[in-house]
Amino acid sequence: MIKGLIFDMDDTLINSSPIHKKSLAIVLKKEGINLDIIPKELESKFFGRKLSEIIKILIDYYKIDKKPKDILQKREKIILKLLNNLKPMPGLKKLLKFLKCSNYKIALASSSERKE
């Protein structure tokens, strides 16, 4: 018998992928990189990786003279502003209310930073 559910935050509870991409695109644009036109073989290396690993891949590929930490810090400032406008996925509030009324335990999982 199922007693609880664990939800992933990004793109399950909130549609955050576009915001994550936009925040990184803003930072990388200042380095002369357009994320909309990166090679598909490069983009295919991003799946399942942490953001810090993706940034390292981009730095190596484009030979950016910055440390991943520097890019992450700039991105963090941008994404925190963008995340303020996120809305829950359609039907989420209704689902969570149902689960709570049905006495299911509910947990949140995410590889995102705690601040996010």
DSSP file (Angstrom, degrees, kcal/mol; ACC not computed):
  #  RESIDUE AA STRUCTURE BP1 BP2  ACC     N-H-->O    O-->H-N    N-H-->O    O-->H-N    TCO  KAPPA ALPHA  PHI   PSI    X-CA   Y-CA   Z-CA
    1    1 A M              0   0    0      0, 0.0     2,-0.4     0, 0.0     0, 0.0   0.000 360.0 360.0 360.0 133.3    0.0    0.0    0.0
    2    2 A I        +     0   0    0      1,-0.1     3,-0.1   102,-0.0     0, 0.0  -0.632 360.0 171.7 -79.0 128.1    1.3    3.4   -0.9
    3    3 A K        +     0   0    0     -2,-0.4   102,-2.6     1,-0.3     2,-0.3   0.560  61.1   7.5-111.7 -14.8    1.6    5.7    2.1
    4    4 A G  E     -a  105   0A   0    100,-0.3     2,-0.4     2,-0.0    -1,-0.3  -0.985  57.6-136.4-161.3 167.6    3.4    8.7    0.6
    5    5 A L  E     -a  106   0A   0    100,-2.6   102,-2.3    -2,-0.3     2,-0.5  -0.985   7.5-149.8-134.3 143.8    4.8   10.3   -2.5
    6    6 A I  E     -a  107   0A   0     -2,-0.4     2,-0.4   100,-0.2   102,-0.2  -0.968  18.4-160.5-113.4 122.9    8.0   12.1   -3.3
    7    7 A F  E     -a  108   0A   0    100,-2.8   102,-3.3    -2,-0.5     2,-0.3  -0.847  14.3-135.4-104.9 137.0    7.8   14.8   -5.9
    8    8 A D  E   > -a  109   0A   0     -2,-0.4     5,-0.6   100,-0.2   102,-0.2  -0.710  17.3-145.5 -80.7 141.8   10.7   16.3   -7.9
    9    9 A M  T >>>S+     0   0    0    100,-1.9     5,-1.9    -2,-0.3     4,-1.8   0.976  72.4  76.2 -75.7 -56.6   10.4   20.0   -7.9
   10   10 A D  B 345S-b   14   0B   0      1,-0.3     5,-0.2     2,-0.2    -2,-0.1  -0.404 118.2 -11.6 -70.4 122.8   11.7   21.1  -11.3
   11   11 A D  T 345S+     0   0    0      3,-2.9    -1,-0.3    -2,-0.3     4,-0.2   0.564 131.9  65.9  66.1  12.7    9.3   20.5  -14.2
   12   12 A T  T <45S+     0   0    0     -3,-1.4    -3,-0.2     2,-0.4    -2,-0.2   0.595 119.0  13.7-117.4 -54.4    7.0   18.4  -12.0
   13   13 A L  T  <<S+     0   0    0     -4,-1.8    76,-2.8    -5,-0.6     2,-0.3   0.797 140.8  18.8 -90.8 -34.1    5.7   20.9   -9.5
   14   14 A I  B   <S-bC  10  88B   0     -5,-1.9    -3,-2.9    74,-0.2     2,-1.6  -0.977  75.9-120.9-136.3 149.5    6.9   24.0  -11.4
   15   15 A N        +     0   0    0     72,-0.6     4,-0.3    -2,-0.3    72,-0.1  -0.639  55.1 146.7 -88.4  80.8    7.9   24.6  -15.0
   16   16 A S     >  +     0   0    0     -2,-1.6     4,-2.6     1,-0.2     3,-0.4   0.609  39.3  88.4 -98.2 -13.4   11.4   25.8  -14.2
   17   17 A S  H  > S+     0   0    0      1,-0.2     4,-2.6     2,-0.2     5,-0.2   0.910  89.7  50.5 -55.4 -45.7   13.5   24.5  -17.1
   18   18 A P  H  > S+     0   0    0      0, 0.0     4,-2.4     0, 0.0    -1,-0.2   0.877 112.0  48.6 -60.4 -34.4   12.8   27.7  -19.2
   19   19 A I  H  > S+     0   0    0     -3,-0.4     4,-2.5    -4,-0.3    -2,-0.2   0.899 110.7  49.9 -71.3 -41.1   13.9   29.8  -16.2
   20   20 A H  H  X S+     0   0    0     -4,-2.6     4,-1.8     1,-0.2     5,-0.2   0.935 114.5  44.9 -61.7 -45.3   17.0   27.8  -15.6
   21   21 A K  H  X S+     0   0    0     -4,-2.6     4,-2.7    -5,-0.2    -2,-0.2   0.913 112.5  51.5 -65.8 -42.3   18.0   28.1  -19.3
   22   22 A K  H  X S+     0   0    0     -4,-2.4     4,-2.2    -5,-0.2    -2,-0.2   0.915 109.0  50.0 -62.5 -43.4   17.2   31.8  -19.5
   23   23 A S  H  X S+     0   0    0     -4,-2.5     4,-1.5     1,-0.2    -1,-0.2   0.901 114.3  44.3 -64.3 -40.3   19.3   32.7  -16.4
   24   24 A L  H  X S+     0   0    0     -4,-1.8     4,-2.8    -5,-0.2     5,-0.2   0.888 111.0  55.0 -70.0 -38.2   22.3   30.8  -17.8
   25   25 A A  H  X S+     0   0    0     -4,-2.7     4,-2.1     1,-0.2    -2,-0.2   0.884 105.3  53.1 -61.8 -38.6   21.7   32.3  -21.2
   26   26 A I  H  X S+     0   0    0     -4,-2.2     4,-0.8     2,-0.2    -1,-0.2   0.924 113.0  43.2 -62.9 -44.6   21.8   35.8  -19.8
   27   27 A V  H >< S+     0   0    0     -4,-1.5     3,-0.6     1,-0.2     4,-0.3   0.922 115.9  47.1 -68.2 -44.2   25.2   35.2  -18.1
   28   28 A L  H ><>S+     0   0    0     -4,-2.8     5,-2.3     1,-0.2     3,-1.4   0.791  99.9  67.1 -72.2 -26.3   26.7   33.4  -21.1
   29   29 A K  H ><5S+     0   0    0     -4,-2.1     3,-1.6     1,-0.3    -1,-0.2   0.865  95.3  58.0 -59.7 -34.7   25.6   36.0  -23.5
   30   30 A K  T <<5S+     0   0    0     -4,-0.8    -1,-0.3    -3,-0.6    -2,-0.2   0.683 104.8  51.8 -68.0 -17.0   28.0   38.4  -21.8
   31   31 A E  T < 5S-     0   0    0     -3,-1.4    -1,-0.3    -4,-0.3    -2,-0.2   0.313 126.4-102.6 -99.2   6.2   30.7   35.8  -22.7
   32   32 A G  T < 5S+     0   0    0     -3,-1.6     2,-0.5     1,-0.3    -3,-0.2   0.672  80.6 130.0  84.9  17.7   29.7   35.9  -26.3
   33   33 A I      < -     0   0    0     -5,-2.3     2,-0.7    -8,-0.1    -1,-0.3  -0.914  43.7-158.6-112.6 129.3   27.8   32.5  -26.2
   34   34 A N    >   -     0   0    0     -2,-0.5     3,-1.6     1,-0.1    -9,-0.1  -0.912   3.1-161.4-104.2 109.9   24.2   32.1  -27.5
   35   35 A L  G >  S+     0   0    0     -2,-0.7     3,-0.8     1,-0.3    -1,-0.1   0.711  85.9  67.8 -64.6 -19.7   22.7   29.1  -25.9
   36   36 A D  G 3  S+     0   0    0      1,-0.2    -1,-0.3   -11,-0.1    -3,-0.0   0.681 106.4  38.5 -74.5 -15.7   20.0   28.9  -28.6
   37   37 A I  G <  S+     0   0    0     -3,-1.6    -1,-0.2     2,-0.0    -2,-0.2   0.078  79.9 131.4-124.4  25.7   22.6   27.9  -31.2
   38   38 A I  S <  S-     0   0    0     -3,-0.8     5,-0.0     1,-0.1    -3,-0.0  -0.501  70.0 -88.8 -75.3 150.5   25.0   25.6  -29.4
   39   39 A P    >>  -     0   0    0      0, 0.0     4,-2.4     0, 0.0     3,-0.6  -0.269  28.9-128.2 -59.9 141.7   25.8   22.3  -31.3
   40   40 A K  H 3> S+     0   0    0      1,-0.2     4,-2.3     2,-0.2     5,-0.1   0.854 108.9  58.0 -59.8 -36.6   23.4   19.4  -30.6
   41   41 A E  H 34 S+     0   0    0      1,-0.2     4,-0.3     2,-0.2    -1,-0.2   0.831 109.1  45.8 -66.2 -29.3   26.3   17.1  -29.7
   42   42 A L  H X4 S+     0   0    0     -3,-0.6     3,-1.5     2,-0.2     4,-0.2   0.926 112.0  49.9 -74.1 -47.0   27.3   19.6  -27.0
   43   43 A E  H >< S+     0   0    0     -4,-2.4     3,-1.9     1,-0.3     4,-0.5   0.835 100.9  64.6 -61.2 -33.0   23.8   20.0  -25.7
   44   44 A S  T 3< S+     0   0    0     -4,-2.3     3,-0.4     1,-0.3    -1,-0.3   0.714  93.0  63.3 -65.0 -18.8   23.4   16.2  -25.5
   45   45 A K  T <  S+     0   0    0     -3,-1.5    -1,-0.3    -4,-0.3    -2,-0.2   0.572  91.1  68.5 -79.1  -8.9   26.1   16.1  -22.9
   46   46 A F    X   +     0   0    0     -3,-1.9     3,-2.0    -4,-0.2    -1,-0.2   0.787  69.6 109.8 -81.4 -28.8   24.0   18.2  -20.5
   47   47 A F  T 3  S+     0   0    0     -4,-0.5     3,-0.1    -3,-0.4    -3,-0.0  -0.226  89.9   4.4 -61.0 129.9   21.3   15.6  -19.7
   48   48 A G  T 3  S+     0   0    0      1,-0.3     2,-0.3     0, 0.0    -1,-0.3   0.525 104.2 120.3  79.1   6.8   21.4   14.3  -16.2
   49   49 A R    <   -     0   0    0     -3,-2.0    -1,-0.3     1,-0.1     2,-0.1  -0.704  66.7-108.9-104.7 154.9   24.2   16.5  -15.1
   50   50 A K    >>  -     0   0    0     -2,-0.3     4,-2.1     1,-0.1     3,-0.5  -0.407  34.2-111.3 -71.9 156.1   24.4   19.1  -12.4
   51   51 A L  H 3> S+     0   0    0      1,-0.2     4,-2.7     2,-0.2     5,-0.2   0.882 118.1  57.5 -57.9 -40.0   24.5   22.8  -13.5
   52   52 A S  H 3> S+     0   0    0      1,-0.2     4,-1.7     2,-0.2    -1,-0.2   0.863 107.7  48.0 -61.2 -34.6   28.1   23.1  -12.3
   53   53 A E  H <> S+     0   0    0     -3,-0.5     4,-2.2     2,-0.2    -1,-0.2   0.888 110.4  51.2 -71.3 -39.7   29.1   20.2  -14.6
   54   54 A I  H  X S+     0   0    0     -4,-2.1     4,-2.4     1,-0.2    -2,-0.2   0.918 109.9  49.8 -62.3 -43.7   27.2   21.8  -17.5
   55   55 A I  H  X S+     0   0    0     -4,-2.7     4,-2.8     1,-0.2    -1,-0.2   0.897 108.6  52.6 -63.5 -39.8   29.0   25.1  -17.0
   56   56 A K  H  X S+     0   0    0     -4,-1.7     4,-2.4    -5,-0.2    -1,-0.2   0.907 108.7  50.6 -61.5 -42.0   32.4   23.3  -16.9
   57   57 A I  H  X S+     0   0    0     -4,-2.2     4,-2.6     2,-0.2    -2,-0.2   0.927 112.6  46.6 -60.9 -45.3   31.5   21.6  -20.2
   58   58 A L  H  X S+     0   0    0     -4,-2.4     4,-2.8     2,-0.2    -2,-0.2   0.904 111.1  51.4 -65.1 -42.2   30.6   25.0  -21.7
   59   59 A I  H  X>S+     0   0    0     -4,-2.8     5,-1.6     1,-0.2     4,-0.8   0.923 114.0  44.2 -60.2 -45.1   33.8   26.7  -20.3
   60   60 A D  H  <5S+     0   0    0     -4,-2.4    -2,-0.2     3,-0.2    -1,-0.2   0.918 116.0  46.5 -66.7 -43.6   36.0   23.9  -21.8
   61   61 A Y  H  <5S+     0   0    0     -4,-2.6    -2,-0.2     1,-0.2    -1,-0.2   0.927 123.0  33.0 -66.2 -46.3   34.2   23.9  -25.2
   62   62 A Y  H  <5S-     0   0    0     -4,-2.8    -1,-0.2    -5,-0.2    -2,-0.2   0.426 103.9-126.7 -92.7   0.8   34.1   27.6  -25.7
   63   63 A K  T  <5 -     0   0    0     -4,-0.8     2,-0.3    -5,-0.2    -3,-0.2   0.932  38.9-176.3  52.7  52.6   37.4   28.2  -23.9
   64   64 A I      < -     0   0    0     -5,-1.6     2,-1.4    -6,-0.2    -1,-0.2  -0.632  28.0-135.8 -80.7 134.3   35.9   30.8  -21.5
   65   65 A D  S    S+     0   0    0     -2,-0.3     2,-0.3     2,-0.0    -1,-0.1  -0.406  72.1  95.0 -90.1  59.6   38.4   32.4  -19.2
   66   66 A K  S    S-     0   0    0     -2,-1.4    -2,-0.1    -7,-0.0    -3,-0.0  -0.969  74.5-114.1-142.2 156.2   36.2   32.2  -16.1
   67   67 A K    >>  -     0   0    0     -2,-0.3     4,-1.6     1,-0.1     3,-0.8  -0.689  27.9-120.6 -88.0 146.8   35.9   29.8  -13.3
   68   68 A P  H 3> S+     0   0    0      0, 0.0     4,-2.7     0, 0.0     5,-0.2   0.871 114.1  60.3 -52.6 -37.3   32.6   27.8  -13.0
   69   69 A K  H 3> S+     0   0    0      1,-0.2     4,-2.2     2,-0.2     5,-0.2   0.885 102.3  51.4 -59.0 -40.7   32.1   29.3   -9.6
   70   70 A D  H <> S+     0   0    0     -3,-0.8     4,-1.9     2,-0.2    -1,-0.2   0.913 112.1  45.2 -64.8 -43.6   32.1   32.9  -11.1
   71   71 A I  H  X S+     0   0    0     -4,-1.6     4,-2.4     1,-0.2    -2,-0.2   0.901 111.8  53.0 -67.6 -40.7   29.5   32.0  -13.7
   72   72 A L  H  X S+     0   0    0     -4,-2.7     4,-2.3    -5,-0.2    -2,-0.2   0.894 108.2  50.7 -61.5 -40.1   27.4   30.2  -11.1
   73   73 A Q  H  X S+     0   0    0     -4,-2.2     4,-1.4     2,-0.2    -1,-0.2   0.909 111.6  46.7 -65.8 -41.8   27.4   33.2   -8.8
   74   74 A K  H  X S+     0   0    0     -4,-1.9     4,-1.3     1,-0.2    -2,-0.2   0.907 113.6  49.3 -65.5 -41.0   26.3   35.6  -11.5
   75   75 A R  H  X S+     0   0    0     -4,-2.4     4,-3.1     1,-0.2     5,-0.3   0.872 103.8  60.2 -65.3 -37.9   23.6   33.1  -12.6
   76   76 A E  H  X S+     0   0    0     -4,-2.3     4,-2.0     1,-0.2    -1,-0.2   0.900 102.6  51.3 -59.2 -42.4   22.3   32.8   -9.0
   77   77 A K  H  X S+     0   0    0     -4,-1.4     4,-0.9     1,-0.2    -1,-0.2   0.897 114.5  44.1 -61.5 -39.9   21.5   36.5   -8.8
   78   78 A I  H  X S+     0   0    0     -4,-1.3     4,-2.0     1,-0.2     3,-0.5   0.933 112.2  49.8 -71.9 -47.1   19.5   36.3  -12.0
   79   79 A I  H  X S+     0   0    0     -4,-3.1     4,-2.8     1,-0.2     5,-0.2   0.854 103.2  59.4 -66.5 -33.8   17.6   33.1  -11.3
   80   80 A L  H  X S+     0   0    0     -4,-2.0     4,-0.6    -5,-0.3    -1,-0.2   0.872 108.9  45.8 -63.0 -34.2   16.5   34.1   -7.9
   81   81 A K  H >< S+     0   0    0     -4,-0.9     3,-0.7    -3,-0.5     4,-0.3   0.918 114.3  47.7 -70.6 -43.8   14.7   37.1   -9.5
   82   82 A L  H >< S+     0   0    0     -4,-2.0     3,-1.3     1,-0.2    -2,-0.2   0.850 104.6  59.9 -67.0 -34.4   13.2   35.1  -12.3
   83   83 A L  H >< S+     0   0    0     -4,-2.8     3,-1.6     1,-0.3    -1,-0.2   0.718  86.7  76.4 -69.0 -20.1   12.0   32.3   -9.9
   84   84 A N  T << S+     0   0    0     -3,-0.7    -1,-0.3    -4,-0.6    -2,-0.2   0.756  94.4  51.2 -61.2 -22.8    9.8   34.9   -8.0
   85   85 A N  T <  S+     0   0    0     -3,-1.3    -1,-0.3    -4,-0.3    -2,-0.2   0.353  82.3 121.5 -98.5   5.5    7.3   34.8  -10.9
   86   86 A L    <   -     0   0    0     -3,-1.6   -70,-0.1    -4,-0.1    -3,-0.0  -0.385  44.4-158.2 -72.4 147.2    6.9   31.0  -11.2
   87   87 A K        -     0   0    0    -72,-0.1   -72,-0.6    -2,-0.1    -2,-0.1  -0.879  27.2 -96.6-119.1 153.9    3.5   29.4  -10.8
   88   88 A P  B     -C   14   0B   0      0, 0.0   -74,-0.2     0, 0.0     3,-0.1  -0.297  50.9 -89.9 -65.3 156.1    2.6   25.8   -9.8
   89   89 A M    >   -     0   0    0    -76,-2.8     3,-2.2     1,-0.1     4,-0.4  -0.294  59.7 -80.7 -61.2 150.2    1.9   23.3  -12.6
   90   90 A P  T 3  S+     0   0    0      0, 0.0    -1,-0.1     0, 0.0   -76,-0.0  -0.305 117.0  12.2 -56.5 132.0   -1.8   23.1  -13.6
   91   91 A G  T 3> S+     0   0    0     -3,-0.1     4,-2.3     4,-0.0     5,-0.2   0.346  92.2 116.5  85.6  -6.1   -3.7   21.0  -11.1
   92   92 A L  H <> S+     0   0    0     -3,-2.2     4,-2.9     1,-0.2     5,-0.3   0.934  73.7  48.7 -63.5 -47.6   -0.9   20.8   -8.6
   93   93 A K  H  > S+     0   0    0     -4,-0.4     4,-2.2     1,-0.2    -1,-0.2   0.909 113.1  48.6 -59.7 -41.9   -2.8   22.6   -5.8
   94   94 A K  H  > S+     0   0    0      2,-0.2     4,-2.3     1,-0.2    -1,-0.2   0.912 112.5  48.6 -64.2 -43.1   -5.8   20.4   -6.3
   95   95 A L  H  X S+     0   0    0     -4,-2.3     4,-2.8     2,-0.2    -2,-0.2   0.938 111.8  48.2 -62.7 -48.1   -3.7   17.2   -6.3
   96   96 A L  H  X S+     0   0    0     -4,-2.9     4,-2.5     1,-0.2    -1,-0.2   0.884 111.1  51.2 -62.9 -38.2   -1.8   18.2   -3.1
   97   97 A K  H  X S+     0   0    0     -4,-2.2     4,-2.5    -5,-0.3    -1,-0.2   0.925 111.1  48.4 -63.3 -44.4   -5.0   19.0   -1.3
   98   98 A F  H  X S+     0   0    0     -4,-2.3     4,-1.6     2,-0.2    -2,-0.2   0.935 112.3  48.2 -60.0 -47.3   -6.4   15.6   -2.3
   99   99 A L  H  <>S+     0   0    0     -4,-2.8     5,-2.6     1,-0.2    -2,-0.2   0.901 112.5  48.6 -62.5 -41.4   -3.3   13.8   -1.1
  100  100 A K  H ><5S+     0   0    0     -4,-2.5     3,-1.6     1,-0.2    -1,-0.2   0.928 111.8  48.5 -64.3 -45.5   -3.3   15.7    2.2
  101  101 A C  H 3<5S+     0   0    0     -4,-2.5    -1,-0.2     1,-0.3    -2,-0.2   0.767 109.6  54.0 -65.6 -25.0   -7.0   15.0    2.8
  102  102 A S  T 3<5S-     0   0    0     -4,-1.6    -1,-0.3    -5,-0.2    -2,-0.2   0.298 117.2-115.6 -92.1   8.3   -6.3   11.3    2.0
  103  103 A N  T < 5 +     0   0    0     -3,-1.6     2,-0.3     1,-0.2    -3,-0.2   0.764  60.2 154.1  64.2  29.9   -3.5   11.2    4.6
  104  104 A Y      < -     0   0    0     -5,-2.6     2,-0.3    -6,-0.1  -100,-0.3  -0.655  46.0-121.3 -81.9 145.1   -0.7   10.6    2.2
  105  105 A K  E     -a    4   0A   0   -102,-2.6  -100,-2.6    -2,-0.3     2,-0.4  -0.680  29.6-156.9 -79.9 141.2    2.8   11.7    3.3
  106  106 A I  E     +a    5   0A   0     -2,-0.3     2,-0.3  -102,-0.2  -100,-0.2  -0.980  13.7 177.6-127.3 132.7    4.2   14.2    0.8
  107  107 A A  E     -a    6   0A   0   -102,-2.3  -100,-2.8    -2,-0.4     2,-0.4  -0.926  20.0-136.3-132.7 158.1    7.9   15.0    0.3
  108  108 A L  E     -a    7   0A   0     -2,-0.3     2,-0.4  -102,-0.2  -100,-0.2  -0.943  17.6-175.0-116.2 133.6    9.9   17.2   -2.0
  109  109 A A  E     +a    8   0A   0   -102,-3.3  -100,-1.9    -2,-0.4     2,-0.3  -0.964  13.5 155.4-124.6 144.8   13.1   16.1   -3.8
  110  110 A S        -     0   0    0     -2,-0.4    -2,-0.0  -102,-0.2  -102,-0.0  -0.954  42.4-150.8-165.2 146.2   15.3   18.4   -5.9
  111  111 A S  S    S+     0   0    0     -2,-0.3     3,-0.1     2,-0.1    -1,-0.1   0.414  71.8 109.7 -95.2   0.0   18.9   18.7   -7.2
  112  112 A S  S    S-     0   0    0      1,-0.1    -2,-0.1     2,-0.1     2,-0.0  -0.298  84.4 -88.1 -69.0 158.8   18.4   22.5   -7.3
  113  113 A E    >   -     0   0    0      1,-0.1     3,-0.8     3,-0.0    -1,-0.1  -0.355  36.0-116.6 -64.5 148.7   20.1   24.7   -4.8
  114  114 A R  T 3  S+     0   0    0      1,-0.3    -1,-0.1     2,-0.2    -2,-0.1   0.864 114.8  58.9 -56.8 -38.5   18.2   25.2   -1.5
  115  115 A K  T 3         0   0    0      1,-0.3    -1,-0.3     0, 0.0    -3,-0.0   0.864 360.0 360.0 -59.6 -35.5   17.9   29.0   -2.2
  116  116 A E    <         0   0    0     -3,-0.8    -1,-0.3   -33,-0.0    -2,-0.2   0.481 360.0 360.0 -74.8 360.0   16.1   28.1   -5.5
